[in-house]
Every structure is written in C-alpha cells, then in structure tokens.
C-alpha cells in the first residue's frame, strides 16, 4: 500500500487520530526554520531528499511529466507539502461520491494534464528570493499590493511579503505593537476573478523561504488550511473535465 492510500486509510479511521499523527510528523517543520539555504542539487533532488514533506509531491511531478522542468529549468517554486495534496484529493472524492462517481484511490487515477495544470500554478520563470518581492497587506491593498506574476500555466497570481507587527509585553497592560516592524513572511495568492483583481484572494503563506538548489529557488508553503491547486472548485472541475469518476 503506497503512502497516498495509507493517508486515506488513516483518515477514514478517525479525524482525531489523523490530526495527532500529523502534528507529530510535521511539528518541527511548522515551528522550525531552515538553517542552511544552499542545496547542492537540483530542485527535484532537493524535494526527493525531503520525503517527510515532499514524497507525494515528487510523485505528482513524475505523473505530470515535469521532471525535466524541476531538473533543468531556471525557476522559482512555491512548494506545496504532501498534506495539501491529500487535502485536495479528499475534497475531490467528496464531490465524486455526492454524484455517485468512482473516487480516486491512487494518485495515478488523476490524469497527467490535471496534475500539470495545478502544479504549474506554483512555478515561475527565473529566480526570486524574499528580498526581491514587494510588501503586501491584504487589509491595505491600495498601499501595499505586492506584485502580479504569471505562473507557468498562464494564471495571474500575486506574490508579496507580509510585514508582521512587532509586539513587546504581549498580553499585558504594557503591550506595545509596532506596525510592520516584525518578521517578514512571503505569501503567494491565487486571484480567482480578474474583473476584481483585489478581491477574493486565496492566500498561501510560506513556511521556509529562499532554499537554493542549483537551478532555482524553493519557497516551501505552510500546510495549514492550504489545498493543492488553491481553489478546490477549480481543481475538482479540471479533474472531472479530464474524465475522473467516469
């Protein structure tokens, strides 16, 4: 039984058990920082060297036929972790079951074109580190709007740096909050409606930025709440249009 099927089985046994397992497995990844940003190998080799977080992702890259992209092209990649891919499959299966269609039991059940389309949302030409992006504040987009970028599949995305507040004496009567003086965190956002380019963004914050393999930059996304493909309705639609559940 492969990793994907094991995840589905564990989830079916109970949400509480699954959450407990997930918290233990990824605890240091969420809370810890990257100590060494340089990696002596390609982006694909970097992902393969981190199976705890990217085992399913590397399978998706192979199924999408994009191994050469991650080995040869000069790119910036916002890497989604394995739980985000499993989350997308669970959501897709929920919709398939509701319409009486066959569900996905293994990653290869999803057509290569679907994986390639969704995966390409996270890939950008050239290399960009955190310092290369402008500030974004989703509550003040007229002032701090980040910057628009076009992903590998031609989708409009926004990328920016969130300047968090600095807080001293938190939770006390002497609490002091200094606007934009805290730590900086990279964030990529999917724009679902170009007629309203500053509305309804689906945001994915970065957990570890500026990882530097030989052919580009990797920014590893946080796993909480994010679902592979950004928009579950979008991922479901391209999967079903490509014959899933027939």
C-alpha positions in Angstrom: 0.0 0.0 0.0 1.6 3.3 -1.0 1.8 6.4 1.1 -1.3 8.1 -0.5 -3.5 5.1 0.3 -2.2 4.9 3.8 -3.1 8.5 4.4 -6.6 7.9 3.1 -7.0 4.8 5.3 -5.8 6.6 8.4 -8.1 9.5 7.8 -11.1 7.1 7.4 -10.2 5.6 10.8 -10.7 8.9 12.6 -10.0 12.6 12.3 -8.6 12.8 15.8 -6.1 10.1 15.2 -5.1 11.6 11.9 -4.6 15.1 13.4 -2.5 13.7 16.2 -0.3 11.8 13.8 0.1 14.9 11.5 1.0 17.2 14.4 3.8 14.9 15.5 5.1 14.2 12.0 5.3 17.9 10.9 5.9 19.6 14.2 9.4 20.9 13.6 8.6 21.8 10.0 5.9 24.2 11.1 7.7 25.7 14.0 11.3 25.5 12.9 13.3 27.5 10.4 15.7 26.4 7.6 19.3 26.5 8.9 21.1 26.0 5.6 19.5 27.5 2.4 22.1 26.2 -0.1 21.4 22.8 -1.6 23.9 21.0 -3.8 21.5 19.5 -6.3 18.5 20.4 -8.5 15.1 21.4 -7.2 13.8 17.9 -7.9 16.7 16.3 -6.0 16.0 18.7 -3.1 12.4 17.6 -3.0 13.4 13.9 -3.2 15.8 14.5 -0.3 12.9 15.6 1.9 10.4 12.7 1.7 8.9 13.6 5.1 7.3 16.7 3.5 7.5 16.1 -0.3 7.2 12.4 -1.1 3.7 12.8 -2.6 4.7 16.0 -4.4 7.6 14.2 -6.2 5.2 11.5 -7.3 2.9 14.2 -8.7 5.8 15.8 -10.5 6.6 12.5 -12.2 2.9 11.9 -13.0 2.7 15.3 -14.5 5.7 14.6 -16.8 7.5 17.7 -15.4 10.7 16.1 -14.1 12.8 18.0 -16.6 11.3 21.3 -15.5 12.4 20.7 -11.9 15.8 19.4 -13.0 16.8 21.8 -15.8 14.7 24.9 -16.0 15.6 28.0 -14.0 12.5 28.5 -11.8 11.1 29.8 -8.6 8.9 27.1 -7.0 6.4 27.6 -4.2 6.4 24.0 -2.9 3.2 22.6 -1.6 3.6 20.0 1.1 2.1 16.5 0.9 -0.8 17.1 3.3 -2.1 19.9 0.9 -2.2 17.4 -2.0 -4.0 14.8 0.2 -6.5 17.5 1.2 -7.3 18.3 -2.4 -7.9 14.6 -3.1 -10.2 14.3 -0.1 -12.2 17.3 -1.3 -12.4 15.9 -4.8 -13.6 12.5 -3.6 -16.3 14.1 -1.5 -17.7 15.7 -4.7 -17.3 12.5 -6.7 -19.2 10.5 -4.0 -22.0 13.1 -3.9 -22.6 12.5 -7.6 -22.3 8.7 -7.5 -19.0 8.6 -9.3 -15.9 6.5 -8.7 -13.5 8.1 -6.3 -9.7 8.5 -6.5 -7.8 5.7 -4.8 -4.3 6.3 -6.1 -2.5 9.4 -7.5 -2.3 7.9 -11.0 -6.1 7.9 -11.1 -5.8 11.7 -11.7 -4.9 12.4 -15.3 -1.4 13.9 -16.0 -2.9 17.0 -17.5 -4.7 17.8 -14.3 -1.5 17.4 -12.2 0.4 19.5 -14.7 -2.2 22.3 -14.7 -2.4 22.5 -10.9 1.3 22.1 -10.3 2.1 24.9 -12.8 0.3 27.4 -10.5 3.3 27.2 -8.2 6.1 27.6 -10.8 7.5 30.9 -12.1 10.3 31.6 -14.6 13.6 32.9 -13.2 14.7 33.1 -9.6 13.3 35.3 -6.9 14.1 35.4 -3.2 12.1 37.1 -0.5 14.1 40.3 -0.9 13.0 40.6 -4.5 9.3 40.9 -3.7 7.4 44.0 -2.6 5.3 44.4 0.5 1.7 43.1 0.6 -1.0 43.9 3.2 -4.4 42.3 2.4 -6.1 44.9 4.6 -4.4 47.8 2.8 -4.0 46.7 -0.8 -4.2 50.2 -2.2 -0.9 51.0 -0.4 0.8 47.6 -0.2 -0.4 45.4 -3.0 2.5 43.0 -3.6 3.1 42.4 -7.3 1.3 40.4 -10.1 3.1 37.5 -11.7 2.1 34.9 -14.4 2.6 31.3 -13.4 3.8 28.5 -15.7 0.3 27.7 -16.8 -0.5 31.4 -17.5 -2.6 32.0 -14.4 -2.4 35.5 -12.8 -1.0 35.3 -9.3 0.1 37.8 -6.6 3.3 37.5 -4.6 4.3 39.7 -1.8 6.0 40.0 1.6 3.8 40.3 4.7 5.4 42.7 7.2 4.1 41.5 10.6 3.8 43.7 13.6 6.4 43.7 16.4 4.9 43.1 19.8 6.5 43.5 23.2 5.0 42.6 26.6 2.2 40.7 24.7 -1.0 40.1 26.7 -0.1 42.6 29.4 -1.2 46.2 30.2 2.2 47.3 28.8 1.8 45.6 25.4 3.4 47.7 22.7 2.7 46.9 19.0 4.8 48.5 16.2 3.2 48.3 12.8 5.2 46.4 10.1 8.3 46.1 12.4 8.1 42.4 13.0 9.2 39.3 11.0 8.7 39.2 7.2 6.8 36.3 5.6 6.4 35.6 1.9 2.9 34.9 0.6 1.6 33.8 -2.8 -2.1 34.4 -3.7 -4.4 33.0 -6.3 -6.7 35.6 -8.0 -9.9 33.8 -8.9 -11.6 36.8 -10.7 -9.6 39.2 -12.8 -12.5 41.6 -13.1 -11.9 42.1 -9.4 -8.1 41.8 -9.1 -8.0 42.8 -5.4 -10.9 40.6 -4.2 -11.4 37.0 -3.1 -7.7 36.2 -3.0 -6.8 32.7 -1.8 -3.6 33.2 0.2 -0.8 30.6 0.9 1.9 31.8 3.3 5.4 30.4 3.1 7.0 28.4 5.9 10.6 28.4 4.7 11.9 30.7 2.0 15.0 31.2 -0.1 16.0 27.5 -0.3 18.6 27.5 -3.1 19.2 24.4 -5.2 21.3 24.6 -8.3 18.6 25.5 -10.8 16.4 28.0 -8.9 14.7 28.9 -5.6 12.2 27.0 -3.5 9.8 28.6 -1.1 8.1 25.8 1.0 4.5 26.6 1.8 2.8 26.2 5.1 0.5 23.3 5.2 -2.3 24.7 7.3 -5.6 25.3 5.5 -4.0 25.3 2.0 -5.3 22.8 -0.6 -3.3 21.9 -3.6 -4.5 23.9 -6.6 -5.5 26.8 -4.3 -9.2 26.6 -5.2 -10.9 23.3 -4.6 -13.7 24.1 -7.1 -11.0 24.8 -9.7 -9.1 21.6 -9.0 -12.3 19.5 -8.9 -13.5 20.9 -12.2 -10.3 20.3 -14.2 -10.2 16.7 -12.7 -13.7 15.9 -13.6 -13.5 17.5 -17.0 -10.5 15.2 -17.7 -12.5 12.1 -17.0 -12.2 11.5 -13.3 -15.0 9.4 -11.9 -16.3 8.1 -15.3 
